[in-house]
Amino acid sequence: MKENIILLIGDKGFTMADAETQSVNEIIGNYKFVYKLNNAVLSGIKSGDKVKIWYKEILESFPAQINVLKIEKL
């Protein structure tokens, strides 16, 4: 969660330090598996939490956008 945008980063090497020191555009450019979450309700979820998501579709854009149906903290 950064700059009012919710990103899901699936790269194993991504850390909280990366999230804190890089802009949204840097994160999108530096990592392979970056998704912008649309319609996500983040009750009790904060930056850095691992989550499981249910979604309806993934839009082919850059970065890919996911229309979230449900999100659950792991």
MMTF fields as JSON, N, C-alpha, C and O atoms, coordinates in Angstrom:
{
  "mmtfVersion": "1.0.0",
  "mmtfProducer": "UNKNOWN",
  "numBonds": 295,
  "numAtoms": 296,
  "numGroups": 74,
  "numChains": 1,
  "numModels": 1,
  "chainsPerModel": [1],
  "groupsPerChain": [74],
  "chainIdList": ["A"],
  "bondAtomList": [4, 2, 8, 6, 12, 10, 16, 14, 20, 18, 24, 22, 28, 26, 32, 30, 36, 34, 40, 38, 44, 42, 48, 46, 52, 50, 56, 54, 60, 58, 64, 62, 68, 66, 72, 70, 76, 74, 80, 78, 84, 82, 88, 86, 92, 90, 96, 94, 100, 98, 104, 102, 108, 106, 112, 110, 116, 114, 120, 118, 124, 122, 128, 126, 132, 130, 136, 134, 140, 138, 144, 142, 148, 146, 152, 150, 156, 154, 160, 158, 164, 162, 168, 166, 172, 170, 176, 174, 180, 178, 184, 182, 188, 186, 192, 190, 196, 194, 200, 198, 204, 202, 208, 206, 212, 210, 216, 214, 220, 218, 224, 222, 228, 226, 232, 230, 236, 234, 240, 238, 244, 242, 248, 246, 252, 250, 256, 254, 260, 258, 264, 262, 268, 266, 272, 270, 276, 274, 280, 278, 284, 282, 288, 286, 292, 290],
  "bondOrderList": [1, 1, 1, 1, 1, 1, 1, 1, 1, 1, 1, 1, 1, 1, 1, 1, 1, 1, 1, 1, 1, 1, 1, 1, 1, 1, 1, 1, 1, 1, 1, 1, 1, 1, 1, 1, 1, 1, 1, 1, 1, 1, 1, 1, 1, 1, 1, 1, 1, 1, 1, 1, 1, 1, 1, 1, 1, 1, 1, 1, 1, 1, 1, 1, 1, 1, 1, 1, 1, 1, 1, 1, 1],
  "groupList": [{"groupName": "MET", "atomNameList": ["N", "CA", "C", "O"], "elementList": ["N", "C", "C", "O"], "formalChargeList": [0, 0, 0, 0], "bondAtomList": [1, 0, 2, 1, 3, 2], "bondOrderList": [1, 1, 2], "singleLetterCode": "M", "chemCompType": "L-PEPTIDE LINKING"}, {"groupName": "LYS", "atomNameList": ["N", "CA", "C", "O"], "elementList": ["N", "C", "C", "O"], "formalChargeList": [0, 0, 0, 0], "bondAtomList": [1, 0, 2, 1, 3, 2], "bondOrderList": [1, 1, 2], "singleLetterCode": "K", "chemCompType": "L-PEPTIDE LINKING"}, {"groupName": "GLU", "atomNameList": ["N", "CA", "C", "O"], "elementList": ["N", "C", "C", "O"], "formalChargeList": [0, 0, 0, 0], "bondAtomList": [1, 0, 2, 1, 3, 2], "bondOrderList": [1, 1, 2], "singleLetterCode": "E", "chemCompType": "L-PEPTIDE LINKING"}, {"groupName": "ASN", "atomNameList": ["N", "CA", "C", "O"], "elementList": ["N", "C", "C", "O"], "formalChargeList": [0, 0, 0, 0], "bondAtomList": [1, 0, 2, 1, 3, 2], "bondOrderList": [1, 1, 2], "singleLetterCode": "N", "chemCompType": "L-PEPTIDE LINKING"}, {"groupName": "ILE", "atomNameList": ["N", "CA", "C", "O"], "elementList": ["N", "C", "C", "O"], "formalChargeList": [0, 0, 0, 0], "bondAtomList": [1, 0, 2, 1, 3, 2], "bondOrderList": [1, 1, 2], "singleLetterCode": "I", "chemCompType": "L-PEPTIDE LINKING"}, {"groupName": "LEU", "atomNameList": ["N", "CA", "C", "O"], "elementList": ["N", "C", "C", "O"], "formalChargeList": [0, 0, 0, 0], "bondAtomList": [1, 0, 2, 1, 3, 2], "bondOrderList": [1, 1, 2], "singleLetterCode": "L", "chemCompType": "L-PEPTIDE LINKING"}, {"groupName": "GLY", "atomNameList": ["N", "CA", "C", "O"], "elementList": ["N", "C", "C", "O"], "formalChargeList": [0, 0, 0, 0], "bondAtomList": [1, 0, 2, 1, 3, 2], "bondOrderList": [1, 1, 2], "singleLetterCode": "G", "chemCompType": "PEPTIDE LINKING"}, {"groupName": "ASP", "atomNameList": ["N", "CA", "C", "O"], "elementList": ["N", "C", "C", "O"], "formalChargeList": [0, 0, 0, 0], "bondAtomList": [1, 0, 2, 1, 3, 2], "bondOrderList": [1, 1, 2], "singleLetterCode": "D", "chemCompType": "L-PEPTIDE LINKING"}, {"groupName": "PHE", "atomNameList": ["N", "CA", "C", "O"], "elementList": ["N", "C", "C", "O"], "formalChargeList": [0, 0, 0, 0], "bondAtomList": [1, 0, 2, 1, 3, 2], "bondOrderList": [1, 1, 2], "singleLetterCode": "F", "chemCompType": "L-PEPTIDE LINKING"}, {"groupName": "THR", "atomNameList": ["N", "CA", "C", "O"], "elementList": ["N", "C", "C", "O"], "formalChargeList": [0, 0, 0, 0], "bondAtomList": [1, 0, 2, 1, 3, 2], "bondOrderList": [1, 1, 2], "singleLetterCode": "T", "chemCompType": "L-PEPTIDE LINKING"}, {"groupName": "ALA", "atomNameList": ["N", "CA", "C", "O"], "elementList": ["N", "C", "C", "O"], "formalChargeList": [0, 0, 0, 0], "bondAtomList": [1, 0, 2, 1, 3, 2], "bondOrderList": [1, 1, 2], "singleLetterCode": "A", "chemCompType": "L-PEPTIDE LINKING"}, {"groupName": "GLN", "atomNameList": ["N", "CA", "C", "O"], "elementList": ["N", "C", "C", "O"], "formalChargeList": [0, 0, 0, 0], "bondAtomList": [1, 0, 2, 1, 3, 2], "bondOrderList": [1, 1, 2], "singleLetterCode": "Q", "chemCompType": "L-PEPTIDE LINKING"}, {"groupName": "SER", "atomNameList": ["N", "CA", "C", "O"], "elementList": ["N", "C", "C", "O"], "formalChargeList": [0, 0, 0, 0], "bondAtomList": [1, 0, 2, 1, 3, 2], "bondOrderList": [1, 1, 2], "singleLetterCode": "S", "chemCompType": "L-PEPTIDE LINKING"}, {"groupName": "VAL", "atomNameList": ["N", "CA", "C", "O"], "elementList": ["N", "C", "C", "O"], "formalChargeList": [0, 0, 0, 0], "bondAtomList": [1, 0, 2, 1, 3, 2], "bondOrderList": [1, 1, 2], "singleLetterCode": "V", "chemCompType": "L-PEPTIDE LINKING"}, {"groupName": "TYR", "atomNameList": ["N", "CA", "C", "O"], "elementList": ["N", "C", "C", "O"], "formalChargeList": [0, 0, 0, 0], "bondAtomList": [1, 0, 2, 1, 3, 2], "bondOrderList": [1, 1, 2], "singleLetterCode": "Y", "chemCompType": "L-PEPTIDE LINKING"}, {"groupName": "TRP", "atomNameList": ["N", "CA", "C", "O"], "elementList": ["N", "C", "C", "O"], "formalChargeList": [0, 0, 0, 0], "bondAtomList": [1, 0, 2, 1, 3, 2], "bondOrderList": [1, 1, 2], "singleLetterCode": "W", "chemCompType": "L-PEPTIDE LINKING"}, {"groupName": "PRO", "atomNameList": ["N", "CA", "C", "O"], "elementList": ["N", "C", "C", "O"], "formalChargeList": [0, 0, 0, 0], "bondAtomList": [1, 0, 2, 1, 3, 2], "bondOrderList": [1, 1, 2], "singleLetterCode": "P", "chemCompType": "L-PEPTIDE LINKING"}],
  "groupTypeList": [0, 1, 2, 3, 4, 4, 5, 5, 4, 6, 7, 1, 6, 8, 9, 0, 10, 7, 10, 2, 9, 11, 12, 13, 3, 2, 4, 4, 6, 3, 14, 1, 8, 13, 14, 1, 5, 3, 3, 10, 13, 5, 12, 6, 4, 1, 12, 6, 7, 1, 13, 1, 4, 15, 14, 1, 2, 4, 5, 2, 12, 8, 16, 10, 11, 4, 3, 13, 5, 1, 4, 2, 1, 5],
  "groupIdList": [1, 2, 3, 4, 5, 6, 7, 8, 9, 10, 11, 12, 13, 14, 15, 16, 17, 18, 19, 20, 21, 22, 23, 24, 25, 26, 27, 28, 29, 30, 31, 32, 33, 34, 35, 36, 37, 38, 39, 40, 41, 42, 43, 44, 45, 46, 47, 48, 49, 50, 51, 52, 53, 54, 55, 56, 57, 58, 59, 60, 61, 62, 63, 64, 65, 66, 67, 68, 69, 70, 71, 72, 73, 74],
  "secStructList": [7, 5, 6, 6, 5, 7, 3, 3, 3, 7, 7, 6, 6, 7, 7, 2, 2, 2, 2, 2, 2, 1, 7, 2, 2, 2, 2, 2, 2, 2, 7, 1, 1, 3, 3, 3, 3, 3, 1, 7, 7, 7, 6, 6, 7, 7, 6, 6, 7, 7, 3, 3, 3, 3, 3, 3, 3, 3, 3, 7, 1, 1, 1, 3, 3, 3, 3, 3, 3, 3, 3, 3, 3, 7],
  "xCoordList": [0.854, 0.0, 0.895, 1.596, 0.856, 1.747, 1.125, 0.605, 1.179, 0.661, -0.789, -1.167, -1.597, -3.005, -3.222, -4.295, -2.212, -2.298, -1.962, -1.031, -2.736, -2.482, -1.831, -2.429, -0.601, 0.134, 0.338, 0.575, 0.242, 0.579, 1.862, 1.886, 2.931, 4.216, 4.487, 4.544, 4.653, 4.847, 6.3, 6.58, 7.229, 8.649, 9.158, 8.886, 9.899, 10.407, 11.428, 11.548, 12.164, 13.201, 12.704, 13.499, 11.415, 10.861, 10.797, 10.351, 11.246, 11.259, 10.523, 10.218, 10.247, 9.627, 10.538, 10.056, 11.839, 12.78, 12.616, 12.675, 12.41, 12.165, 10.893, 10.873, 9.852, 8.573, 8.717, 8.097, 9.523, 9.666, 10.564, 10.387, 11.523, 12.507, 12.253, 12.889, 11.336, 11.089, 9.702, 8.763, 9.596, 8.296, 7.489, 8.021, 6.225, 5.372, 5.955, 6.019, 6.378, 6.946, 8.23, 8.467, 9.058, 10.287, 9.941, 10.552, 8.979, 8.569, 8.054, 8.422, 7.204, 6.654, 7.775, 7.726, 8.782, 9.877, 10.905, 11.57, 11.053, 12.12, 11.711, 12.578, 10.427, 9.981, 9.105, 8.42, 9.141, 8.455, 6.972, 6.145, 6.627, 5.258, 4.597, 4.494, 4.154, 3.524, 2.104, 1.888, 1.147, -0.257, -0.888, -0.651, -1.682, -2.434, -3.789, -4.501, -4.148, -5.405, -6.502, -6.37, -7.575, -8.745, -9.847, -9.966, -10.644, -11.8, -11.412, -12.251, -10.182, -9.738, -10.135, -9.874, -10.765, -11.098, -10.081, -10.021, -9.28, -8.13, -8.361, -7.567, -9.395, -9.689, -8.672, -8.61, -7.881, -6.908, -5.65, -4.852, -5.448, -4.268, -3.414, -3.917, -2.076, -1.156, -0.045, 0.115, 0.707, 1.818, 2.745, 3.081, 3.152, 4.07, 3.399, 4.065, 2.083, 1.371, 1.287, 1.174, 1.342, 1.104, -0.388, -1.046, -0.923, -2.362, -2.705, -1.879, -3.932, -4.514, -5.655, -6.444, -5.746, -6.808, -7.66, -7.186, -8.919, -9.847, -10.15, -10.343, -10.193, -10.404, -11.259, -11.394, -11.825, -12.677, -11.875, -12.061, -10.987, -10.205, -8.914, -8.793, -7.958, -6.715, -6.695, -6.735, -6.633, -6.619, -5.213, -4.251, -5.084, -3.788, -3.351, -3.56, -2.751, -2.23, -0.853, -0.374, -0.214, 1.075, 1.036, 0.957, 1.09, 1.105, -0.278, -1.278, -0.305, -1.579, -2.48, -2.004, -3.776, -4.733, -5.653, -6.13, -5.89, -6.725, -7.966, -7.869, -9.143, -10.4, -10.67, -11.095, -10.421, -10.46, -11.896, -12.702, -12.197, -13.481, -13.357, -14.255, -12.236, -12.016, -10.519, -9.736, -10.129, -8.719, -8.652, -9.43, -7.709, -7.586, -6.119, -5.239, -5.87, -4.507, -4.128, -4.924, -2.906, -2.414, -1.762, -1.292],
  "yCoordList": [-1.166, 0.0, 1.223, 1.507, 1.943, 3.09, 4.081, 3.695, 5.352, 6.412, 6.145, 6.383, 5.651, 5.319, 4.245, 4.168, 3.421, 2.304, 1.035, 1.009, -0.015, -1.293, -2.222, -2.554, -2.641, -3.534, -4.883, -4.966, -5.932, -7.276, -7.642, -7.662, -7.932, -8.278, -9.745, -10.157, -10.528, -11.972, -12.402, -13.597, -11.483, -11.828, -12.219, -11.529, -13.323, -13.814, -12.875, -12.842, -12.111, -11.242, -9.891, -9.089, -9.626, -8.338, -8.261, -9.203, -7.13, -6.962, -5.684, -4.842, -5.553, -4.322, -3.121, -2.017, -3.328, -2.236, -1.747, -0.544, -2.671, -2.29, -1.442, -0.426, -1.854, -1.137, 0.273, 1.213, 0.414, 1.707, 2.679, 3.893, 2.156, 3.028, 3.284, 4.163, 2.537, 2.691, 3.283, 3.048, 4.05, 4.586, 3.482, 2.415, 3.741, 2.777, 2.46, 1.294, 3.48, 3.258, 2.437, 1.608, 2.654, 1.857, 0.402, -0.505, 0.172, -1.194, -1.887, -3.029, -1.205, -1.791, -2.121, -3.156, -1.259, -1.485, -2.497, -3.116, -2.682, -3.535, -4.978, -5.827, -5.275, -6.62, -7.203, -6.477, -8.514, -9.206, -9.438, -9.264, -9.825, -10.195, -9.112, -9.246, -8.04, -6.913, -6.77, -6.713, -6.712, -6.591, -5.453, -5.317, -4.644, -3.59, -4.175, -4.702, -4.082, -4.648, -3.598, -2.52, -3.912, -3.042, -3.618, -4.837, -2.77, -3.18, -3.953, -4.662, -3.845, -4.593, -3.856, -2.661, -4.576, -4.039, -4.614, -5.829, -3.754, -4.207, -4.107, -3.49, -4.682, -4.675, -5.534, -6.747, -4.906, -5.631, -6.041, -6.81, -5.555, -5.899, -4.647, -3.557, -4.836, -3.705, -4.078, -5.244, -3.088, -3.326, -4.39, -4.378, -5.304, -6.368, -7.661, -8.693, -7.639, -8.871, -9.788, -9.326, -11.076, -12.063, -12.302, -12.432, -12.36, -12.481, -13.545, -13.931, -13.996, -14.874, -14.079, -13.462, -14.091, -13.329, -14.214, -15.191, -13.843, -14.434, -13.324, -12.174, -13.661, -12.618, -13.126, -14.329, -12.178, -12.494, -12.525, -13.415, -11.559, -11.486, -10.717, -9.94, -10.96, -10.193, -9.438, -10.044, -8.12, -7.291, -7.223, -7.052, -7.355, -7.323, -5.876, -5.29, -5.328, -3.966, -4.001, -5.07, -2.859, -2.82, -1.747, -0.562, -2.135, -3.524, -4.149, -3.453, -5.464, -6.172, -5.702, -5.413, -5.63, -5.215, -6.39, -7.077, -6.605, -7.712, -7.146, -6.337, -7.567, -7.192, -8.177, -9.308, -7.74, -8.598, -8.848, -7.922, -10.114, -10.481, -10.588, -10.179, -11.142, -11.353, -11.359, -11.817, -10.848, -10.885, -11.325, -10.87, -12.217, -12.794, -12.775, -13.187, -12.298, -12.295, -13.72, -14.441, -14.123, -15.468, -15.471, -16.513],
  "zCoordList": [0.0, 0.0, 0.0, 0.972, -1.115, -1.24, -2.206, -3.253, -1.857, -2.715, -3.123, -4.27, -2.183, -2.398, -3.457, -4.056, -3.686, -4.626, -3.851, -3.046, -4.109, -3.451, -4.46, -5.483, -4.169, -5.054, -4.383, -3.178, -5.179, -4.737, -5.464, -6.695, -4.725, -5.317, -5.022, -3.864, -6.082, -5.935, -5.994, -5.896, -6.149, -6.22, -4.842, -3.86, -4.762, -3.48, -2.854, -1.629, -3.651, -3.121, -2.622, -2.131, -2.738, -2.328, -0.804, -0.148, -0.243, 1.214, 1.614, 0.77, 2.892, 3.404, 3.166, 2.913, 3.245, 2.972, 1.538, 1.282, 0.602, -0.786, -0.882, -1.577, -0.194, -0.222, 0.343, -0.155, 1.368, 2.034, 1.276, 1.379, 0.515, -0.12, -1.598, -2.181, -2.224, -3.652, -3.903, -3.143, -4.976, -5.38, -6.059, -6.367, -6.286, -6.985, -8.36, -8.75, -9.093, -10.427, -10.372, -11.251, -9.359, -9.216, -8.921, -9.486, -8.053, -7.724, -8.977, -9.251, -9.742, -10.973, -11.954, -12.619, -12.052, -12.989, -12.53, -13.361, -11.219, -10.685, -10.416, -10.209, -10.414, -10.056, -11.157, -11.878, -11.273, -12.373, -12.094, -12.989, -10.883, -10.547, -9.691, -8.472, -10.347, -9.666, -10.203, -11.414, -9.294, -9.668, -8.877, -7.676, -9.545, -8.879, -8.501, -9.356, -7.217, -6.745, -6.802, -6.224, -7.494, -7.579, -6.703, -6.585, -6.096, -5.285, -4.035, -3.48, -3.576, -2.396, -1.121, -0.977, -0.201, 1.118, 2.087, 2.274, 2.705, 3.489, 4.991, 5.701, 5.46, 6.887, 7.64, 7.439, 8.502, 9.311, 8.568, 9.103, 7.36, 6.566, 6.413, 6.14, 6.599, 6.458, 5.48, 5.118, 5.067, 4.14, 4.698, 5.882, 3.842, 4.232, 4.621, 4.706, 4.863, 5.214, 4.003, 2.868, 4.252, 3.203, 3.151, 4.183, 1.926, 1.754, 0.718, -0.109, 0.79, -0.215, -0.833, -0.117, -2.173, -2.809, -3.711, -4.29, -3.809, -4.765, -5.752, -5.359, -7.019, -8.012, -9.166, -9.389, -9.884, -11.014, -12.307, -13.137, -12.476, -13.707, -13.463, -12.516, -14.348, -14.367, -15.683, -16.754, -15.606, -16.805, -17.369, -16.62, -18.667, -19.327, -19.532, -20.594, -18.513, -18.551, -17.92, -17.541, -17.8, -17.128, -16.057, -16.381, -14.779, -14.322, -14.486, -14.662, -14.425, -14.498, -13.359, -12.261, -13.624, -12.595, -12.289, -13.192, -11.005, -10.558, -9.902, -8.979, -10.376, -9.734, -8.611, -8.848, -7.401, -6.219, -5.752, -5.652, -5.469, -4.875, -3.356, -2.62, -2.898, -1.463, -1.204, -2.037, -0.048, 0.351, 1.806, 2.645, 2.089, 3.437, 3.861, 3.105, 5.063, 5.611, 5.992, 6.592, 5.64, 5.99, 7.351, 7.808]
}
